[in-house]
Structure formats: structure tokens, C-alpha cells
């Protein structure tokens, strides 16, 4: 199986977060890893993406050392391999690991080391890293540095693309046109979170940057012209059904737009987004699509083919 859309900080083992926090002297709201899970997983009544993102505070607090980042990437890769995922693109924001003295480059090097250790341990597993620029205020210099590091590390074969993530409803995609114009000019592979918490115009803006992959993109379903554009241009959507329901991007799994988008010829793929925060993984995500939306094994196979064809990783 291929996983295209997976956040490192949202997919860490609770036991690892507990151990790292204890070692680093970070106060925890729970006495053990089992109890800590309640503070890492999103509640059933989560009101929005903004509230969903608050579950990342504790994982990010422990990802401030090279050892922690290396371990987290290795362990997530190991978890994916054991689930039957043999190709994965893990994304993270190196600018969020600079609170205790690391540079962004230090963070990237540590994550690359974790990915390489995973591929050495499991030779049939392929892992790439997507570096996220972040929506926000006052962080454009940090985003520029992330872009520079993607360019620097691309030849190494592990760092494979750049992304834009964060609170889409608060910080419009159009604000980042200059950044992604640079990425396009430098021929840096890109994917952009769009159409998750904002409407079709956010997707159109992302497409204007030259991207051929969109993270989520589900609000396109309400715009027939945009759906046709996505299908005709062969744009791949990295859809994450469970998290879309949790963040109120979709009303329910039964009413999730992934079925309509797939039937309209859009190259949709299924992904888990945040394995810990959403309490989900790719095999269970696929099972939910079969149960709630009637996807057949053949259709799941088609989406997996789309994912492999869209992957930034090259054999």
C-alpha cells in the first residue's frame, strides 16, 4: 500500500511521547501512556480544524532534539511497514522543531537519518519526507528557509517535496503565492493543503501555483467546473476521510465527497492524515470506504494505483 498524506507529529506512538516528555522534563497531563492517549486523540465532538490542530501541541513539544526526531520518523516508518504500507511520504514542519536550539537544517537531517534507518531495517520499504511550510503570521522567513532546505536536500533522495499546511480558514492560500512561485521556478515538487477548511477558490489558487497534488481538496465537490478541471488535468487529491469528518469538512463518512469525486474521474487517493490524533490507519481507512461508501476492491486498487503514480518517490 501507498500512503501519500501523513503527518509525523500527528502519528507518533503515545508511549514514545510519554517517554520523551519524561526524559526532557516536560510536564504531562497523564500518569502513563495509556492515559495520555486521551489528550492526543481528537474528541468525537471536535468543532473544527482549528480545534483539531490543538492536539499537536504535546507531540511538537517533544520533537525538539535530533534524537527525538530520528526516533519518531523511524518508529512511524516501522508502524507503517507492519501495517502493510511499503511506500510512504511522511510530512513535517522543521520550523516547529527549533524551540530548543536546533536549526531547521538540524531537524531535517535528523528526520532523514530516521527514514534511512527505517529503509535499512526494512529494505522493501520506501520512505520520503515532505517539508511543510506553515500558514501563519510573522513566519515568512521560516517558510523561506524551509524552501531552501527542500532544494538543498532533494538530491539526497529522501526529502522529496514541499507542502503548505496549517489553518487554511485563517490564512488564505493566496498569501503564499510568492513562496510557491519560487518553488515552481526551481522545479521543486509540491503538494498544497487546500479545500479542507476553505472553499473551491483555495484549490484554484493552489492549482495556479503549478501543483499537481492537493492535500484534501474535498470542497471541490461543490463546484462542478472545478471537478472537471481536476479530472482533465490529472490532479491527484490526497483525501483523508476520517480526519475530514472529525474536522467538520465532511458531514459523515456516508456523505463524504470522495465517492462523488472518484466517480467524476478525479484521481483521488485515500490516506490517514494523522494516525494517532485521528485514531486511524490506512487499512482501517480503506475498510471504512468499503463499508460506508461501497468502494469495491477494484476501486480501492485504482486509488492505490493513482497514489503510486503520483508519489514523489522514485525507485
C-alpha positions in Angstrom: 0.0 0.0 0.0 1.0 3.6 -0.6 0.4 6.4 1.9 0.8 9.9 0.5 -0.6 12.2 3.3 0.7 11.5 6.8 1.9 14.0 9.4 4.7 12.9 11.7 3.6 14.9 14.8 0.1 13.6 14.5 1.2 10.0 14.1 3.6 9.4 17.0 3.3 6.5 19.4 1.8 7.7 22.7 4.4 5.6 24.6 7.2 7.5 22.8 5.7 10.9 23.5 5.4 9.8 27.2 9.0 8.6 27.4 10.4 11.7 25.5 8.4 14.1 27.7 9.5 12.4 30.9 13.2 12.4 29.7 13.0 16.0 28.7 11.3 17.2 31.9 8.1 18.2 30.1 5.0 18.2 32.4 2.3 15.8 31.3 -1.4 15.8 31.9 -1.5 12.0 32.4 0.4 9.5 34.6 1.1 6.9 31.9 1.0 6.5 28.1 -2.4 4.8 28.1 -4.0 7.8 29.9 -2.1 10.2 27.7 -3.8 8.9 24.6 -7.0 10.8 25.7 -5.0 14.1 25.3 -3.6 13.1 21.9 -6.7 11.8 20.1 -9.3 14.2 18.9 -12.7 14.0 20.7 -15.8 12.9 18.8 -17.3 16.4 19.2 -14.3 18.3 17.8 -15.9 21.5 16.4 -13.3 22.5 13.7 -9.9 22.1 12.1 -8.6 24.9 14.3 -9.5 22.8 17.4 -8.2 19.6 15.8 -4.8 21.2 15.4 -4.5 21.8 19.2 -3.9 18.1 19.6 -0.4 18.6 18.1 0.9 20.8 20.9 2.3 17.9 23.0 3.9 15.9 20.2 5.6 19.1 18.9 6.9 19.9 22.4 8.9 16.7 22.5 10.2 16.9 18.9 12.9 19.5 19.8 16.0 17.3 19.7 17.7 15.3 16.9 17.3 12.0 18.7 13.6 12.6 19.2 13.0 13.4 15.5 15.1 10.5 14.3 13.3 8.1 16.6 9.8 9.4 15.6 10.4 9.0 11.9 11.9 5.5 12.4 9.1 4.3 14.6 6.3 5.7 12.3 8.0 4.0 9.3 8.2 0.8 11.3 4.5 1.1 12.2 3.6 1.7 8.5 5.6 -1.3 7.4 3.9 -3.6 9.9 0.5 -2.3 8.6 1.4 -3.4 5.1 2.4 0.1 3.8 5.5 -0.3 1.6 5.7 3.3 0.3 5.1 6.3 2.4 5.6 10.1 2.3 5.8 11.5 5.8 5.5 15.2 6.2 6.5 17.6 9.0 7.4 21.3 9.6 11.1 21.7 10.5 10.3 25.2 11.7 8.3 23.7 14.6 11.4 21.9 16.0 13.6 25.0 16.6 12.5 26.0 20.1 15.4 24.4 22.0 18.4 25.3 19.8 18.0 23.1 16.7 18.1 24.8 13.3 15.6 23.7 10.7 18.5 22.0 8.9 19.4 20.1 12.1 15.7 18.9 12.2 15.7 17.8 8.6 19.0 15.9 8.9 17.6 14.1 12.0 14.4 13.1 10.2 16.4 12.0 7.1 18.5 9.8 9.4 15.3 8.2 10.8 14.0 7.5 7.3 17.3 6.0 6.2 17.4 3.7 9.3 13.9 2.5 8.5 14.8 1.7 4.9 18.0 -0.1 6.0 16.0 -2.1 8.6 13.2 -2.9 6.2 14.8 -3.0 2.7 11.5 -3.3 0.8 10.1 -0.1 2.5 10.4 3.3 0.7 10.1 6.5 2.7 10.2 10.1 1.6 9.9 13.3 3.6 7.8 16.3 2.6 8.8 19.5 4.3 5.9 21.7 5.3 5.8 25.5 5.2 3.2 26.8 7.6 0.3 29.2 7.3 0.6 31.8 10.0 1.7 35.3 10.7 5.3 36.5 11.0 6.9 33.3 9.8 7.7 34.1 6.2 11.4 33.9 6.8 11.0 30.5 8.4 9.0 29.4 5.3 11.7 30.7 3.0 14.3 28.7 5.0 12.1 25.5 4.6 12.0 26.1 0.9 15.8 26.5 0.8 16.2 23.2 2.7 14.0 21.3 0.3 16.2 22.5 -2.5 19.3 21.5 -0.6 18.2 18.0 0.4 16.3 16.9 -2.7 19.4 15.4 -4.3 19.7 13.0 -1.3 16.6 11.1 -2.3 14.7 11.2 1.0 13.4 14.8 1.1 11.0 14.8 -1.9 8.7 17.8 -1.9 7.4 21.0 -0.2 3.9 21.5 1.3 1.8 24.2 2.8 -0.1 23.2 5.9 -1.9 24.8 8.8 -5.1 26.8 9.5 -6.4 27.3 6.0 -9.5 29.2 7.1 -7.4 31.8 8.9 -4.6 32.2 6.4 -5.6 32.1 2.7 -3.7 30.1 0.2 -3.3 33.3 -1.9 -1.0 34.7 0.8 1.7 32.2 -0.2 1.8 32.8 -3.9 5.3 34.3 -3.8 6.7 31.4 -1.9 5.3 28.8 -4.3 6.2 30.8 -7.3 9.8 30.4 -6.2 9.3 26.7 -5.7 7.8 26.4 -9.2 10.7 28.3 -10.7 13.1 26.0 -9.0 11.2 22.9 -10.2 10.6 21.7 -6.6 7.9 19.1 -6.4 4.9 20.4 -4.4 1.7 19.5 -2.7 -0.6 22.0 -1.0 -3.3 21.7 1.7 -6.3 23.3 0.1 -10.0 22.7 0.1 -10.0 21.2 3.6 -11.3 24.1 5.6 -11.8 26.7 2.8 -13.8 26.6 -0.4 -13.0 25.9 -4.0 -11.2 29.2 -4.5 -8.4 27.9 -2.2 -8.0 24.9 -4.5 -7.9 27.1 -7.6 -5.3 29.3 -6.0 -3.1 26.2 -5.2 -3.5 25.0 -8.8 -2.3 28.4 -10.1 1.0 27.7 -8.3 1.5 24.7 -10.6 0.8 21.9 -8.1 -0.4 18.5 -9.4 -1.3 17.3 -5.9 -3.7 18.7 -3.4 -3.9 17.8 0.2 -7.6 17.0 0.9 -9.3 19.1 -1.8 -12.8 17.9 -0.8 -14.6 21.2 -1.1 -14.1 20.9 -4.9 -17.1 18.6 -4.9 -19.4 21.6 -4.7 -18.0 23.2 -7.8 -18.7 21.1 -11.0 -16.4 23.2 -13.1 -13.5 22.7 -10.7 -14.2 19.0 -10.6 -14.0 18.8 -14.3 -10.7 20.8 -14.2 -9.2 18.5 -11.7 -10.2 15.4 -13.7 -9.0 16.8 -17.0 -5.7 18.0 -15.6 -5.0 14.7 -13.8 -4.5 16.4 -10.4 -4.3 14.0 -7.5 -6.2 14.6 -4.3 -4.8 13.2 -1.1 -8.1 12.6 0.7 -8.2 11.7 4.4 -11.9 10.7 5.1 -11.7 10.1 8.8 -10.0 13.4 9.7 -12.3 15.2 7.2 -15.3 14.1 9.3 -13.5 15.0 12.6 -12.7 18.5 11.4 -16.2 19.0 10.0 -15.0 19.2 6.4 -17.5 16.4 5.7 -20.8 15.7 7.4 -20.2 12.0 7.8 -18.4 9.1 6.1 -21.6 8.2 4.3 -21.8 11.7 2.9 -18.1 12.2 2.3 -17.4 13.6 -1.2 -14.7 11.1 -2.1 -17.2 8.9 -3.8 -18.6 11.6 -6.0 -15.1 12.9 -6.8 -13.9 9.3 -7.7 -17.0 8.7 -9.9 -16.4 12.0 -11.7 -12.9 10.8 -12.8 -10.8 12.7 -10.3 -7.6 10.9 -9.2 -8.5 10.6 -5.6 -6.3 8.7 -3.1 -7.1 7.5 0.4 -4.8 8.4 3.3 -4.8 8.5 7.1 -3.5 12.1 7.8 -2.8 11.6 11.5 -2.7 8.1 12.8 -2.7 9.0 16.5 -4.7 12.2 16.5 -7.5 10.6 14.4 -7.0 7.1 15.8 -6.9 5.6 12.3 -4.5 3.9 9.9 -4.6 3.2 6.2 -6.0 -0.4 6.3 -8.9 0.8 8.6 -9.5 3.8 6.4 -9.8 1.6 3.3 -12.2 -0.7 5.3 -14.4 2.3 6.2 -14.6 3.3 2.5 -15.8 -0.2 1.6 -18.4 -0.3 4.5 -19.8 3.2 4.3 -19.4 4.2 0.7 -19.5 0.9 -1.2 -16.0 1.1 -2.7 -15.0 -2.3 -4.2 -11.7 -3.9 -4.1 -11.1 -3.0 -7.7 -11.9 0.7 -7.0 -9.5 0.7 -4.0 -6.9 -0.8 -6.3 -7.4 2.1 -8.7 -6.9 4.6 -5.9 -3.8 2.8 -4.9 -2.5 3.0 -8.5 -3.2 6.7 -8.5 -1.2 7.0 -5.3 1.8 5.2 -6.7 1.7 7.2 -9.9 1.5 10.5 -8.0 4.2 9.6 -5.5 7.2 11.9 -5.4 9.4 8.8 -4.6 11.3 7.3 -7.5 12.5 3.7 -7.5 
